[in-house]
Amino acid sequence: MRAVNETLMRASWACDYVQNTVRLRTMNQSEGINKTADEYDYLLTRLNLEREISFVNYFRDGGVNLSVLNNLYLTCEELKYNTDYVALYASLTKVGCCQEATALAFTYLKRMDEYGMAVVSFIGIDHCFIVMGLQTPLSLESYGQMNLGVPNTWGRNVIICDPWYYEWFLADVDWMRKIRQIVRYATRKLDESTGEINELDMRDNADLSFRLEYCV
């Protein structure tokens, strides 16, 4: 198992890599909080179009038959859970949300021979991040509370790497403060009728549930 300081440093490198790769950020990033539903739709349409163009060019330039690519599109729902393809999309198009940012960071860390890490998503909140420094494999679902630290099954010395919000921290030290902020950001929505921004401010003993997406 790597030293904690070394793992923290690698997490910071992964976040920097994502920041330098993903240029257009959609949905709930700070510059997108005040966007209307129509503006979200425009950004997502642009994201998907740029993905398609870049991915077609990538395969065409590599001499791959485009019928193969068409077959890939038929399994798009499956592809979005393949971290390598998601990372490839993001690196080619320079756009993405938390899923693309996390996939990019995850593949970057894998190339650096990082191990004992997993991508987890909140259950009931649209956000995901990386847990590093795991000593045992995670179960498909894990549960905890805001003020009690990470779920017991993760271990106390894990490091959270959240490239979407440019956060990396030792869970045993900063979990409650940082995760509350991440949840607030991840749940921000614009009320188009009032122009107000609504967000979820969870109580200290709020239950948190997580789903394992992929691990190494």
C-alpha positions as CSV (number, residue, x, y, z in Angstrom):
1,M,0.0,0.0,0.0
2,R,1.4,3.4,-1.0
3,A,2.1,6.0,1.7
4,V,-0.8,8.4,2.3
5,N,1.1,11.5,1.2
6,E,2.1,9.8,-2.1
7,T,-1.5,8.8,-2.8
8,L,-2.7,12.4,-2.0
9,M,-0.1,13.7,-4.5
10,R,-1.2,11.3,-7.2
11,A,-4.8,12.3,-6.6
12,S,-3.8,16.0,-7.1
13,W,-2.0,15.1,-10.3
14,A,-5.2,13.3,-11.6
15,C,-7.3,16.3,-10.8
16,D,-4.8,18.6,-12.6
17,Y,-4.8,16.3,-15.6
18,V,-8.6,16.4,-15.9
19,Q,-8.6,20.2,-15.5
20,N,-6.2,20.5,-18.4
21,T,-8.1,18.1,-20.6
22,V,-11.9,18.8,-20.1
23,R,-12.4,22.4,-21.3
24,L,-16.2,22.6,-21.6
25,R,-18.0,21.6,-18.4
26,T,-21.7,21.1,-18.4
27,M,-24.5,20.8,-15.8
28,N,-23.7,21.6,-12.2
29,Q,-20.2,23.1,-12.4
30,S,-19.9,26.6,-11.0
31,E,-20.2,28.2,-14.4
32,G,-23.3,26.2,-15.2
33,I,-25.3,26.7,-12.0
34,N,-27.5,29.4,-13.5
35,K,-28.2,27.8,-16.8
36,T,-31.8,27.2,-17.8
37,A,-33.1,23.8,-19.0
38,D,-32.9,24.9,-22.6
39,E,-29.2,25.9,-22.1
40,Y,-28.5,22.5,-20.5
41,D,-30.1,20.8,-23.5
42,Y,-28.0,22.8,-25.9
43,L,-24.8,22.0,-24.0
44,L,-25.6,18.3,-23.9
45,T,-26.5,18.2,-27.6
46,R,-23.2,19.9,-28.4
47,L,-21.4,17.5,-26.1
48,N,-22.9,14.4,-27.8
49,L,-22.3,15.9,-31.3
50,E,-18.7,16.6,-30.6
51,R,-18.3,13.2,-29.1
52,E,-19.7,11.5,-32.2
53,I,-17.6,13.6,-34.7
54,S,-14.4,13.1,-32.7
55,F,-15.0,9.4,-32.2
56,V,-15.8,8.8,-35.9
57,N,-12.6,10.6,-36.9
58,Y,-10.7,8.6,-34.4
59,F,-11.8,5.3,-35.8
60,R,-11.6,6.4,-39.4
61,D,-8.1,7.7,-39.1
62,G,-7.1,4.5,-37.5
63,G,-8.5,2.5,-40.5
64,V,-11.4,0.9,-38.5
65,N,-14.4,0.0,-40.6
66,L,-17.2,2.5,-39.7
67,S,-19.7,-0.4,-39.5
68,V,-17.8,-1.4,-36.3
69,L,-18.4,2.0,-34.9
70,N,-22.1,1.8,-35.8
71,N,-22.3,-1.4,-33.8
72,L,-20.7,0.4,-30.9
73,Y,-23.4,3.1,-31.0
74,L,-26.0,0.4,-30.6
75,T,-24.5,-0.5,-27.3
76,C,-24.1,3.1,-26.1
77,E,-25.9,2.4,-22.8
78,E,-23.3,-0.2,-22.1
79,L,-20.4,1.9,-23.2
80,K,-21.1,4.7,-20.7
81,Y,-20.2,2.2,-18.0
82,N,-16.9,1.4,-19.6
83,T,-14.3,3.7,-18.1
84,D,-11.9,3.4,-21.0
85,Y,-14.4,4.5,-23.6
86,V,-15.8,7.3,-21.4
87,A,-12.3,8.6,-20.8
88,L,-11.6,8.3,-24.6
89,Y,-14.7,10.4,-25.3
90,A,-13.7,13.1,-22.9
91,S,-10.1,13.2,-24.1
92,L,-11.1,13.6,-27.7
93,T,-13.9,16.1,-27.3
94,K,-12.5,18.1,-24.3
95,V,-16.0,18.1,-22.8
96,G,-17.8,16.2,-20.0
97,C,-19.6,16.0,-16.7
98,C,-18.5,14.3,-13.5
99,Q,-18.7,10.8,-15.1
100,E,-16.2,11.8,-17.8
101,A,-14.0,13.7,-15.4
102,T,-13.9,10.7,-13.0
103,A,-13.2,8.2,-15.9
104,L,-10.3,10.4,-17.1
105,A,-8.8,10.5,-13.6
106,F,-9.3,6.8,-13.1
107,T,-7.6,5.8,-16.3
108,Y,-4.8,8.3,-15.7
109,L,-4.2,6.7,-12.2
110,K,-4.3,3.2,-13.7
111,R,-1.6,4.2,-16.2
112,M,0.5,5.2,-13.2
113,D,0.0,1.7,-11.8
114,E,-2.3,2.9,-9.0
115,Y,-4.3,0.1,-7.4
116,G,-6.8,-0.3,-4.5
117,M,-9.2,2.3,-5.9
118,A,-12.8,2.4,-7.0
119,V,-15.3,4.8,-8.6
120,V,-18.4,5.1,-6.5
121,S,-21.6,7.1,-7.1
122,F,-24.1,8.5,-4.7
123,I,-27.4,6.6,-4.6
124,G,-30.1,9.3,-5.1
125,I,-27.6,12.1,-6.0
126,D,-26.2,12.5,-9.5
127,H,-22.5,12.5,-8.8
128,C,-19.5,10.1,-8.7
129,F,-15.9,10.2,-7.5
130,I,-12.8,8.0,-6.8
131,V,-11.9,6.3,-3.5
132,M,-8.2,5.6,-3.3
133,G,-6.2,3.5,-0.8
134,L,-8.6,0.7,-0.4
135,Q,-7.2,-2.4,1.2
136,T,-10.2,-4.7,0.4
137,P,-12.6,-4.8,-2.5
138,L,-15.8,-2.8,-2.1
139,S,-19.3,-4.4,-2.1
140,L,-21.8,-3.3,-4.7
141,E,-23.4,-0.9,-2.2
142,S,-22.2,0.8,1.0
143,Y,-23.8,3.0,3.6
144,G,-22.7,5.6,6.0
145,Q,-23.7,8.9,7.7
146,M,-22.5,12.4,7.1
147,N,-21.0,12.9,10.5
148,L,-19.6,9.4,11.0
149,G,-17.0,9.4,8.2
150,V,-16.8,7.1,5.3
151,P,-18.6,3.7,5.3
152,N,-16.8,1.2,7.5
153,T,-16.1,-1.1,4.6
154,W,-13.9,1.5,2.9
155,G,-11.4,1.8,5.8
156,R,-10.5,5.0,7.6
157,N,-7.3,5.9,5.6
158,V,-8.9,6.2,2.2
159,I,-8.5,9.3,0.0
160,I,-11.3,10.9,-1.9
161,C,-10.4,12.1,-5.4
162,D,-13.1,14.2,-7.0
163,P,-11.8,15.7,-10.2
164,W,-15.2,17.3,-11.1
165,Y,-15.0,19.6,-8.1
166,Y,-11.2,19.6,-8.0
167,E,-11.1,18.1,-4.6
168,W,-8.7,15.5,-3.1
169,F,-8.5,14.9,0.7
170,L,-7.9,12.3,3.4
171,A,-11.4,11.1,4.4
172,D,-10.4,10.6,8.0
173,V,-9.6,14.3,8.3
174,D,-11.9,16.2,5.9
175,W,-14.9,13.9,5.1
176,M,-17.7,15.7,6.9
177,R,-16.7,19.2,5.7
178,K,-15.8,18.3,2.2
179,I,-18.6,15.8,1.4
180,R,-21.2,18.3,2.6
181,Q,-19.9,20.8,0.2
182,I,-19.8,18.3,-2.6
183,V,-23.4,17.2,-2.0
184,R,-24.5,20.9,-2.0
185,Y,-22.8,21.5,-5.3
186,A,-24.0,18.3,-6.8
187,T,-27.7,19.1,-6.0
188,R,-27.8,22.7,-7.1
189,K,-30.7,23.5,-9.4
190,L,-32.0,26.7,-10.8
191,D,-35.7,27.4,-10.1
192,E,-36.6,29.0,-13.4
193,S,-39.9,30.4,-12.0
194,T,-38.1,32.4,-9.3
195,G,-34.5,32.6,-10.5
196,E,-33.3,31.2,-7.2
197,I,-30.7,28.4,-6.8
198,N,-31.8,25.5,-4.7
199,E,-29.4,23.0,-3.1
200,L,-29.5,20.2,-0.6
201,D,-28.0,21.1,2.8
202,M,-27.8,17.7,4.5
203,R,-28.1,17.4,8.3
204,D,-25.2,16.0,10.3
205,N,-26.7,12.6,10.7
206,A,-28.0,12.3,7.2
207,D,-27.7,8.8,5.7
208,L,-25.5,8.4,2.6
209,S,-25.6,5.5,0.2
210,F,-23.0,4.7,-2.5
211,R,-22.9,2.3,-5.5
212,L,-19.7,0.7,-6.8
213,E,-19.3,1.6,-10.5
214,Y,-15.9,0.0,-11.3
215,C,-12.6,-0.7,-9.5
216,V,-9.0,-1.9,-9.8
